[in-house]
Amino acid sequence: MVQLSVIIPVTERYGPIAKLHADYVEGLAAAGLTQEFIYVLDGGNLEVEAALQQLNAAGAGIKVVVLAKPYGEATALNIGFSHANGDIVMTLPAFQQIEASYLPEVLKALDGKDMAIACRHPRHDPGFNITSARVFNGILRWMLDLSFRDLGCSVRAFRRKILEEVSVYGDQHLFLPVLAHLQGFKVVEVDAPQADDDSQRRVYSLRLYFQRLTDILTIFFLAKFTKKPLRFFGLIGVSIFGLGSLWTLWLTVERIFMGVALADRPALVLASLMIVLGIQMLAVGLIGELIIFTHAREMKEYTVSEIIDESAAESGAEDDKASGMDDDDNQAVVQG
């Protein structure tokens, strides 16, 4: 029986697969768990596929899933999840982010927890990468009041029940620990030394940084206002409507009591537009509330950790006692 499913999505960045697999196998051997390795090739990669076939020919027993075209890392992970059979699932990058010898420490941290994520510490990155990572994680901590320090690390281990409660799409795979925490699961970070292969300068396009910012805003909205959209849109709508109304009132006072003409004044048009925009924002919030109200019974916002039913235990004990009395009566009848 498989106890640990290791999922490795292979996207644009990857290292020497044969060496990577050997390091992962050696590192996880200390955990003492039966394992399966699942590689998901996002869009196919002939070089990686050939290397994995050679490993399988040597008896590695690796499961390889090749996607027809690139769908993104989140999709690759979801496909890997659907093929996983272990009670514990571990995601690893296609390149070493932490020293492989510390992988058992991540698994060990699952004791009493639902999810354990690695935090690269100490880091050997150039200053630019360390600064950008701190800004990213700092914004997330400020907006969601969380204590995660390295969500950019893909080394994570979690129990299968998280897959049943939390789903990721788009580029939200980075925020899986956040979504699990918001759902009520216990998530812990584990310090692990950064691998030498990962300590190099990485500069991404402005488009990617903008996408990460929009992803944070998406997670912020999902965390704070999924079940109460009127609070989000209502706050904005009331603010804009109030400013527009006060501005319009002041312009009216100027016209009536001060003799200031309204002709050729764009301020009146702008104030009127603010009133209309505020009403529209309120309407969007109300429509969102109606949708949430309609589907409220289908939406689950909690996770049950444990159920202790003492009455059921007492009832079972009474049944056992009654059953014992019946057996004594039957025995007496047989003896008689």
VEXVO-851121 format. One record per residue (C-alpha): chain; x, y, z; residue number from 1. Coordinates in steps of 0.5 Angstrom, whole numbers, plus 500, padded with zeros to 3 digits. Example, Ala and Ser with C-alpha at 12.3 -4.5 7.8 and 13.67 -1.06 7.14 Angstrom:
<sites>
- chain; xx; yy; zz; n
- A; 525; 491; 516; 1;
- A; 527; 498; 514; 2;
</sites>
This chain:
<sites>
- chain; xx; yy; zz; n
- A; 500; 500; 500; 1;
- A; 503; 507; 498; 2;
- A; 504; 512; 504; 3;
- A; 507; 518; 500; 4;
- A; 505; 520; 494; 5;
- A; 511; 525; 491; 6;
- A; 508; 530; 485; 7;
- A; 513; 533; 481; 8;
- A; 510; 538; 476; 9;
- A; 515; 539; 470; 10;
- A; 514; 546; 467; 11;
- A; 519; 551; 464; 12;
- A; 525; 550; 469; 13;
- A; 528; 544; 471; 14;
- A; 534; 541; 473; 15;
- A; 538; 534; 471; 16;
- A; 532; 529; 472; 17;
- A; 536; 523; 473; 18;
- A; 540; 526; 479; 19;
- A; 534; 530; 481; 20;
- A; 530; 524; 482; 21;
- A; 536; 520; 485; 22;
- A; 537; 526; 490; 23;
- A; 530; 526; 492; 24;
- A; 529; 518; 493; 25;
- A; 535; 518; 497; 26;
- A; 533; 524; 501; 27;
- A; 526; 521; 502; 28;
- A; 529; 514; 504; 29;
- A; 530; 516; 511; 30;
- A; 522; 518; 512; 31;
- A; 521; 510; 512; 32;
- A; 515; 511; 508; 33;
- A; 513; 507; 502; 34;
- A; 513; 512; 496; 35;
- A; 510; 513; 489; 36;
- A; 513; 518; 484; 37;
- A; 509; 522; 479; 38;
- A; 512; 527; 474; 39;
- A; 507; 531; 470; 40;
- A; 510; 534; 464; 41;
- A; 506; 540; 462; 42;
- A; 506; 541; 455; 43;
- A; 511; 535; 454; 44;
- A; 518; 535; 454; 45;
- A; 522; 530; 450; 46;
- A; 528; 531; 454; 47;
- A; 525; 530; 461; 48;
- A; 521; 524; 458; 49;
- A; 527; 520; 455; 50;
- A; 530; 521; 462; 51;
- A; 524; 518; 466; 52;
- A; 523; 512; 461; 53;
- A; 531; 511; 462; 54;
- A; 529; 511; 469; 55;
- A; 523; 506; 469; 56;
- A; 527; 501; 464; 57;
- A; 532; 501; 470; 58;
- A; 526; 499; 475; 59;
- A; 525; 506; 478; 60;
- A; 517; 505; 477; 61;
- A; 515; 512; 476; 62;
- A; 509; 514; 474; 63;
- A; 509; 519; 468; 64;
- A; 503; 524; 466; 65;
- A; 505; 528; 459; 66;
- A; 500; 533; 458; 67;
- A; 498; 535; 450; 68;
- A; 500; 542; 451; 69;
- A; 502; 547; 457; 70;
- A; 496; 548; 462; 71;
- A; 500; 551; 467; 72;
- A; 503; 549; 474; 73;
- A; 496; 549; 478; 74;
- A; 493; 544; 472; 75;
- A; 499; 540; 473; 76;
- A; 499; 539; 480; 77;
- A; 491; 538; 480; 78;
- A; 492; 532; 475; 79;
- A; 498; 529; 479; 80;
- A; 493; 530; 485; 81;
- A; 488; 526; 481; 82;
- A; 493; 520; 480; 83;
- A; 496; 520; 487; 84;
- A; 494; 514; 492; 85;
- A; 498; 516; 498; 86;
- A; 495; 518; 505; 87;
- A; 500; 524; 505; 88;
- A; 502; 528; 498; 89;
- A; 508; 531; 497; 90;
- A; 510; 536; 492; 91;
- A; 517; 538; 490; 92;
- A; 519; 542; 484; 93;
- A; 523; 540; 478; 94;
- A; 529; 543; 481; 95;
- A; 532; 543; 488; 96;
- A; 530; 548; 492; 97;
- A; 532; 546; 499; 98;
- A; 537; 540; 501; 99;
- A; 534; 534; 499; 100;
- A; 537; 531; 506; 101;
- A; 531; 536; 509; 102;
- A; 525; 533; 506; 103;
- A; 524; 528; 512; 104;
- A; 524; 534; 517; 105;
- A; 518; 537; 512; 106;
- A; 514; 530; 513; 107;
- A; 516; 529; 520; 108;
- A; 513; 536; 522; 109;
- A; 506; 533; 519; 110;
- A; 506; 530; 526; 111;
- A; 499; 533; 529; 112;
- A; 499; 538; 523; 113;
- A; 495; 538; 516; 114;
- A; 500; 541; 512; 115;
- A; 508; 543; 512; 116;
- A; 511; 547; 508; 117;
- A; 519; 548; 507; 118;
- A; 522; 555; 508; 119;
- A; 529; 556; 505; 120;
- A; 533; 559; 511; 121;
- A; 538; 560; 511; 122;
- A; 538; 563; 504; 123;
- A; 544; 564; 499; 124;
- A; 540; 568; 494; 125;
- A; 542; 575; 491; 126;
- A; 540; 581; 494; 127;
- A; 535; 582; 489; 128;
- A; 531; 575; 489; 129;
- A; 531; 576; 497; 130;
- A; 528; 583; 497; 131;
- A; 523; 581; 492; 132;
- A; 521; 575; 496; 133;
- A; 520; 579; 502; 134;
- A; 516; 584; 499; 135;
- A; 511; 579; 496; 136;
- A; 511; 575; 503; 137;
- A; 510; 582; 507; 138;
- A; 504; 584; 502; 139;
- A; 501; 578; 504; 140;
- A; 502; 578; 511; 141;
- A; 500; 585; 511; 142;
- A; 493; 584; 507; 143;
- A; 491; 577; 510; 144;
- A; 495; 577; 517; 145;
- A; 499; 571; 516; 146;
- A; 506; 569; 518; 147;
- A; 508; 565; 512; 148;
- A; 515; 567; 510; 149;
- A; 517; 563; 504; 150;
- A; 511; 561; 499; 151;
- A; 515; 561; 493; 152;
- A; 518; 555; 496; 153;
- A; 514; 549; 492; 154;
- A; 516; 543; 497; 155;
- A; 510; 542; 501; 156;
- A; 507; 536; 505; 157;
- A; 500; 535; 507; 158;
- A; 494; 530; 508; 159;
- A; 490; 527; 503; 160;
- A; 484; 531; 506; 161;
- A; 486; 538; 504; 162;
- A; 485; 536; 497; 163;
- A; 478; 534; 498; 164;
- A; 477; 541; 501; 165;
- A; 481; 546; 498; 166;
- A; 482; 547; 490; 167;
- A; 487; 551; 486; 168;
- A; 486; 554; 479; 169;
- A; 490; 559; 475; 170;
- A; 496; 560; 479; 171;
- A; 493; 559; 486; 172;
- A; 498; 553; 487; 173;
- A; 503; 558; 490; 174;
- A; 497; 560; 495; 175;
- A; 495; 553; 497; 176;
- A; 498; 554; 504; 177;
- A; 494; 560; 505; 178;
- A; 487; 557; 502; 179;
- A; 488; 551; 507; 180;
- A; 490; 555; 513; 181;
- A; 483; 560; 511; 182;
- A; 479; 553; 511; 183;
- A; 481; 551; 518; 184;
- A; 487; 546; 517; 185;
- A; 493; 547; 521; 186;
- A; 499; 549; 517; 187;
- A; 506; 549; 519; 188;
- A; 513; 552; 516; 189;
- A; 519; 548; 517; 190;
- A; 526; 552; 516; 191;
- A; 531; 548; 511; 192;
- A; 537; 550; 508; 193;
- A; 537; 553; 500; 194;
- A; 540; 548; 495; 195;
- A; 546; 551; 491; 196;
- A; 542; 550; 485; 197;
- A; 537; 555; 487; 198;
- A; 541; 560; 489; 199;
- A; 542; 564; 483; 200;
- A; 539; 571; 480; 201;
- A; 532; 570; 477; 202;
- A; 529; 576; 474; 203;
- A; 522; 575; 471; 204;
- A; 518; 580; 467; 205;
- A; 514; 586; 469; 206;
- A; 508; 582; 467; 207;
- A; 509; 576; 472; 208;
- A; 510; 581; 478; 209;
- A; 503; 584; 476; 210;
- A; 500; 577; 476; 211;
- A; 503; 576; 482; 212;
- A; 500; 582; 485; 213;
- A; 493; 581; 482; 214;
- A; 493; 574; 485; 215;
- A; 494; 577; 492; 216;
- A; 488; 581; 491; 217;
- A; 484; 575; 489; 218;
- A; 486; 571; 495; 219;
- A; 485; 577; 499; 220;
- A; 478; 578; 496; 221;
- A; 477; 570; 497; 222;
- A; 479; 570; 504; 223;
- A; 475; 576; 506; 224;
- A; 469; 577; 502; 225;
- A; 467; 571; 499; 226;
- A; 461; 570; 503; 227;
- A; 460; 577; 504; 228;
- A; 461; 581; 498; 229;
- A; 457; 587; 500; 230;
- A; 462; 589; 505; 231;
- A; 467; 590; 499; 232;
- A; 463; 593; 494; 233;
- A; 458; 596; 499; 234;
- A; 464; 600; 502; 235;
- A; 467; 602; 496; 236;
- A; 460; 604; 493; 237;
- A; 458; 608; 499; 238;
- A; 464; 612; 499; 239;
- A; 464; 614; 492; 240;
- A; 457; 615; 493; 241;
- A; 458; 620; 499; 242;
- A; 463; 624; 496; 243;
- A; 459; 625; 490; 244;
- A; 453; 627; 494; 245;
- A; 457; 632; 498; 246;
- A; 460; 635; 492; 247;
- A; 454; 636; 488; 248;
- A; 451; 639; 495; 249;
- A; 456; 644; 495; 250;
- A; 456; 646; 488; 251;
- A; 448; 647; 489; 252;
- A; 450; 651; 495; 253;
- A; 455; 655; 491; 254;
- A; 449; 656; 485; 255;
- A; 444; 658; 490; 256;
- A; 447; 662; 495; 257;
- A; 453; 665; 492; 258;
- A; 451; 666; 485; 259;
- A; 456; 661; 482; 260;
- A; 454; 659; 475; 261;
- A; 454; 651; 473; 262;
- A; 455; 652; 466; 263;
- A; 462; 650; 463; 264;
- A; 464; 646; 470; 265;
- A; 466; 639; 469; 266;
- A; 466; 638; 477; 267;
- A; 458; 638; 476; 268;
- A; 459; 632; 471; 269;
- A; 464; 629; 475; 270;
- A; 460; 629; 482; 271;
- A; 454; 626; 478; 272;
- A; 458; 620; 475; 273;
- A; 461; 619; 482; 274;
- A; 454; 618; 485; 275;
- A; 452; 614; 479; 276;
- A; 458; 609; 480; 277;
- A; 457; 609; 487; 278;
- A; 450; 606; 486; 279;
- A; 452; 601; 481; 280;
- A; 458; 599; 486; 281;
- A; 452; 598; 491; 282;
- A; 448; 594; 486; 283;
- A; 454; 589; 484; 284;
- A; 454; 588; 492; 285;
- A; 447; 586; 493; 286;
- A; 447; 582; 487; 287;
- A; 453; 578; 490; 288;
- A; 449; 577; 496; 289;
- A; 443; 574; 493; 290;
- A; 448; 569; 489; 291;
- A; 451; 567; 496; 292;
- A; 444; 567; 499; 293;
- A; 442; 562; 493; 294;
- A; 448; 558; 494; 295;
- A; 449; 558; 501; 296;
- A; 447; 551; 503; 297;
- A; 452; 548; 498; 298;
- A; 458; 553; 500; 299;
- A; 462; 550; 506; 300;
- A; 467; 555; 510; 301;
- A; 469; 550; 515; 302;
- A; 473; 544; 517; 303;
- A; 471; 539; 522; 304;
- A; 478; 537; 526; 305;
- A; 475; 531; 530; 306;
- A; 468; 529; 533; 307;
- A; 467; 526; 540; 308;
- A; 461; 523; 542; 309;
- A; 460; 521; 549; 310;
- A; 453; 519; 548; 311;
- A; 454; 514; 543; 312;
- A; 460; 511; 547; 313;
- A; 455; 510; 553; 314;
- A; 450; 508; 549; 315;
- A; 454; 502; 546; 316;
- A; 457; 500; 553; 317;
- A; 449; 500; 555; 318;
- A; 448; 495; 549; 319;
- A; 454; 491; 550; 320;
- A; 451; 490; 558; 321;
- A; 444; 488; 555; 322;
- A; 447; 483; 550; 323;
- A; 451; 480; 556; 324;
- A; 445; 480; 560; 325;
- A; 441; 476; 555; 326;
- A; 447; 471; 554; 327;
- A; 447; 470; 561; 328;
- A; 439; 468; 561; 329;
- A; 440; 464; 555; 330;
- A; 446; 460; 558; 331;
- A; 441; 459; 564; 332;
- A; 435; 457; 560; 333;
- A; 440; 452; 556; 334;
- A; 443; 449; 563; 335;
- A; 435; 449; 565; 336;
</sites>
